[in-house]
Each structure stands twice: as C-alpha cells, then as structure tokens.
C-alpha cells in the first residue's frame, strides 16, 4: 500500500461518503473505501485500477461529472498542476471537505498553503513521511478552463517558427529543455515510414518530425493525459495532424515503425525512475521494422549503449553536448 494511502486509512472514518480520489496510486485504496471513485491522468496507473476496479476510475484532464461529498488530491509534482486540480475539485465542493495528501519530500507543507484561498486549512495527520491536510471549501471558485492556463512559446527552427503549447504538469512546462534542444538538431536522415515520438510531452519533437517528414505517418505517445492534450494543442497550433495516444510505455506503441525518436522520461513524481526508459531500450526492436532506427537523447552519465547494443544493435553517439548524448541504433 502506498504510504499516502496508509495515511488516509488512518482517518478512514472521514472518507465513508461519496469520495473522489484524484491522482490516486494504483494500490488497494479503492478496495478499502467502497464508496470512493478515482480520477487518474497516468495511463499506467489507470490500467491497473481499471483491471482491479472496473468502472471506478476515470482517466483524463477533467474531473468526473458524478457528484461527490468530498475529495482527496494526491499531491502532484507541479505547483501549477496542483493549482488547477485544487480549483477543479473545490469548484464542486462548496461547503464541503477538500483534502490534500502528499509526501514531505514532495513539498506537502508548502502545497498546503495553496488550500488557503478556499478556507482555513488544517493538518489532520502526519505519518509514513506524509501529511494529510483538510479545508472546508468556503469560497468555491469557478470551474477552471484548462486551456487558458497553457503556456505558449515559439521555437525559431530552421524551417520556420514552431508554436508550442504546454499545459500545467507537462515536462519542461513553458520552455524547451536542453535534451530536446540537442535532439532537435539531430533529426535528419531518419528512415521513411511510420515515426513515433515516445514520451511526447508538449509535442515539440513530434510536431517537428511531422513538418520535417510530412509524408510519414506519425504517432505521439505519452503516459500523461496532460501531455497528450498538450501535444494535440501543439499540433493544431501549427496546422499539423498526427495520432496522439495515451499509453503506459513502449508496450502501448504501434509495431512496424520506421523510427522511434525520444527524450525518454526518468521521473515518477519526485522520484527518479528509469524503468520506462530502460524498458524502451529492451523492447524497441519489437516495434521497429527491419532497418528501423531508435534515436534518443539521454544524460551522458547513463549507461545506455550496452543496453541498446544488447537488445537492438550497434549504438552510435551522434553528438555530445551540455551533459547529454544523442544515441542512434538500427534494428539489424
């Protein structure tokens, strides 16, 4: 059981009504709280919850329409996303209880201050290196417009400016990260055919690929619903069309690909987690056609080449700069 869930269950008498659990972990919490429902924006956790508690968890960027007596937000990493989620929940809870739970290392004490605009927050519990906070919503806000919270910026690329639209919580929100910037300069000479932007984030790489290779089929894939929506907005802002899907890692990707291009993720919340990236390296060959290429950016200190060569083929370093390397390997 996730330690945040354990803290909630220490106060289980508070959560016996119609309860919404927002951003809940994929554990047995729904089993322990039979009147609770979930709202997830992580495709992997949603898959697990759907398999165990069919119909009790909704996936997406907006709160479920069903009525609830109270809600718990599991603290996300991003302050901007926390603001949006708290407002989305508080808008439905006039005069009722809104709870916030999170790890101390994730900044729960700081985040609890964000409750103050809805009422007077109070700490209910502290255990398992986590805290549980509660506020009675005295000042219910309007339902937030997610798209109005997007940050827009322009990238001056060689083939013209690219408009990028980034929603709260998306990786490198409102700016271009150094790894993607390096990879953008190394997109020439990809095989023709079906291309995949794995871990698409705000869609910078995917939109650039579609403009660079307009006759190639393109799929963008991310585990996060806010990233998927950001990528759709970025494509639309540039007059581009492509398939954008939510999925839990490379296993959710199409097969028969000509190339996989990626700035792969390595964080789960505040925790470093290389599992999705390493799984990509192990499974890429199953999704690539013969001669298909994996091209990705990674921190220079990560020992990816041996893993790539073990599961795919000879690995070349195309460029190294700013603490990153661009690796390329083709399926033999």
N, C-alpha and C positions, 0 to 999 in steps of 0.2 A: 504494500500500500504506500502510495506517495505520502511523504511526511506532511504535506499541506492538507491532504485528505484526513490524515490521522488527527490533525488539529481540529478540523471541522467536526469529526465524530466525537471528540471530547465534549462538544457542545451540541450533541445530536438533538436535544430537546428543542432547539431553536429552529430546526430545519424539517419539521414534520408536515408542513403545509405544501402547497404547490410551489415548488422551488426551481429556479433556473440556475444551473451551474455553468458559468461562462468561462471557456478556456480550460475546462476540466482535464485532468490527466486520464490516461487510458488504464484505469485501475478498477476496483470493485465498488467505488463510491456510489454509483447508481444502484448497485445491488443492495447497499446498506441503507439507502434513502429511497424507498419505493415510490414516493410521490414526486421525485425530482426528475427534471429533464435537463439535457445538456445542449450547449451551443459551442461548437468547435470550429476553428479555422485552420486546423492542422490535419491534412488528409490522412496521415498515418494513424493518428490517434482516433480520428473519426472511423476509419476502417475497423479498428479493434473494437470500439464501442458499438458500432453497428452490428458487428458479428455477435457480440455478447448481449446487447440490449437493443434489439431491433426496434426502430421507430422512436427511440427515446432520446436521440441526439441529432440536432440539425447542423449541417455544415454550411458555412458562408460568411459573408461580411456583415450581415444584418441580423439583429436579434429576432428570435422566433416571434410569430404573431400571437401565439397562445398566451392566455393570461397566466400570471404567476403572482404569488403573495409576497415573495421576497426573492432576492438574487444574490449570488456569490460570484465575485470576479476573482479568478486566479491571476495574480499579478503577471502581466507580460513584461518583456524586457524593455520595450519602448515607452517612454513617458508620453509621447504624442498618441500612441495607440491606447494607452491607459486612459487618457483624457476622453478619447472618442468612445471607448467601451463603457466607461462610467456614465457618460452622458446618455448613451443609448439605453442603459439599464435604468438610470434614475428617471428618465422621461416616462417610464412605465410604472413607477413606484411611488407616486405621490402619497405621502403619509405612511409609507411602508418602509421595510428594512432593506438596506443595501449593505452587503458585507464585502470586505476585501481581505484576501489571504495571500501570503507570499513568504518567501524565504528572506531572512535578514540580509544575506549576501546579495539578494536581488534588489535591495533598497525599499523594503516594505515600509519602514518608518517614514522615509521621505515621501513615498507614494501615498501614505495615509493622509498627508496634508492635502492631497487633491480631493479628498472627500469633503473638505470644509465648506465648499460652495453649495453643498446640498443640505447641510445641517451641522450638528456638533458631533464630530467623530469620537469614538472611544475605543480603547483597546480592550478586547474581551479575553484574549488568551495569548500566551507565549510559550511555545514548546516545540521540540523537534527542530530547533533553529529556525522556526517560523513564527509569524504573528497573525492573529485574526483581529480585524477591526470591523466596526459596525457604525452605521449612521442611519438615522431616521430621515427620510427624504422630506424636508420641509419646503424645499424650493425646487419642485420638479421642472427641469428645463424642457425646451422644445426637442423633438426628435432630431438628432444631428444629421446633416447632409454630408455623407462621407466624401463625395466627390469635391465638395467645397473645401475640404481640408487637404486636398492634394497639393504637393509642391511641384512646380513646373520649372524646368530649366532646359537650356539649349546647349547642344554639343556642336561645336564647329568642326565637322568632319570634312574630309577631302571632297566627298561627293555632295556636299551641301549640309546645312544645319539639320540636326536631328532634335525633334522635340521629345522630351522625356517627362512623363507624369508619374509621380511617386506618391503612394498613399502611406499614411502612418503605419509604422511597424515593418515596412519593407526594408530589406537590407540596403544600407548606404542611402537612407532616405534623403532626398533632395540634393544629392551630389553624386558625382562619378567617383567610385573607389579606384585606388591605384592599380589593383589587379585587373579590373575590367578595362581600364585605360590602356594598359600594356597589351592586353589581348586584342583590343580593337585595332591595333596596328599590325596584327599578325593574322588577318583573316583572308589573305589572298590564297589562291590555288587550292581551295577545298574541292573535293570530288563533287561532281554534279549529281543531283538526285535529292532524296528526302533528307533534310537537315533537322537537327534537334538542338535547341538551346535548353540545356539541362540546368535547373536551378535558375530560372529566368529572371527572378526579381522584378524590377520595373520594366524589363523588356528591352534594355539597351542593346545587348548583343543580338537578340532575335530580330529586332527592327532593322539593325544594321545589316544582318545577314539577308533579310528579305529584300532590302534595297540593293545589296551587292549582287545577289543571285535571284533576280525576280522570277525566273522560270523554274526555280526549285521549290518543291513542296517544303513547308516549314512548320514544325511543331515546337511550341514553347511549353515547358513543364516545370511546375513548382509544387512544393508540398503545402504552401501557404495560400489561403484564399485571398488575402490582401495583395500578395504578389501577382496572383493570376489576374485579379481585376486591374492592377496597375499595368501589367503587360498589355491587356486589352485596350486600355486607355492610350497607352503609348503608341500602339499600332494604329489606332484610329486617328490620333493626332497627326500622324504622318501619312495618312491615306493608304495604309498597308493592310493586307489581310493575311491571316495565318491561323492555324489551330492553336488554341491555348487550353491546356488541361491541368487540372489539379491531380496529383498522384504522389504516392509515397515512394519516392526514389526511382531509380532506373528501371525497376521491375514494371512500373506503370507506363514505360515508354513504348512506342511502336517498335517493330522489328523491320529489317530491310532498309536500314538507314545508310545513307552515303557518308554522313559525318555527324559526330556529336561534338558540340562546342560548349564549353562550360567554364564558369568561375564557380566551382562547387562549394556548397555550404560546409561550414565546420563548427557551427554553434547550434545548440538546442537551448533556447532561453539564454541564461547567463553561463551555461556550462559549455566547455569545449567538447565537441563530439565529431570525430572524423568518420563515423560509421557510414554515413550516406556517401561520402566521397570515396572511401575505400571500396564500398560495395559497387560503386560505379566502375572503378578500375577492374574489379574482378568480373563484372558482368557485361562490360561494354561490347565484347566480341559477340555475344549472343544477340545483340541488337543491330550490329553493323553488317552490311553486305561484305562479301569478299572484296578486299581493297579499300573498304571504308575506313575512315580516319577518326580517331579521337584527338581533339586538340583542346587543351585546357591550361589554365593558369593556376599556379599554386605557390605558396610561400616557399622560398628557397630551401628552408631547413627541413621540409617534409621529404621523407624518403620514398617518393612515389615511383621513380624509374624502375626499381627492381620489381615492384608490384605490377606495373604496366607491362614490363617485358615478360613476366611470368604468365600473364593472362591474355596478352594481346599480341605483342610483337616488339621488335626493336624500337627503343624510345629515343627520340632526338630532342635536344634542347634548342628551340628556335631563337630564343633571346633570354637574357637575364638582366634585370634592372630593378632598382628600388626594392630589393628584397624579394622579388618574385621571379619565377621562371615560366616560360611557355613551353609545354611539352607537346610532342606530336608522335603518334604511333598509328600504324595501319594494320588492319587485320590481314594476315597472310592467307 
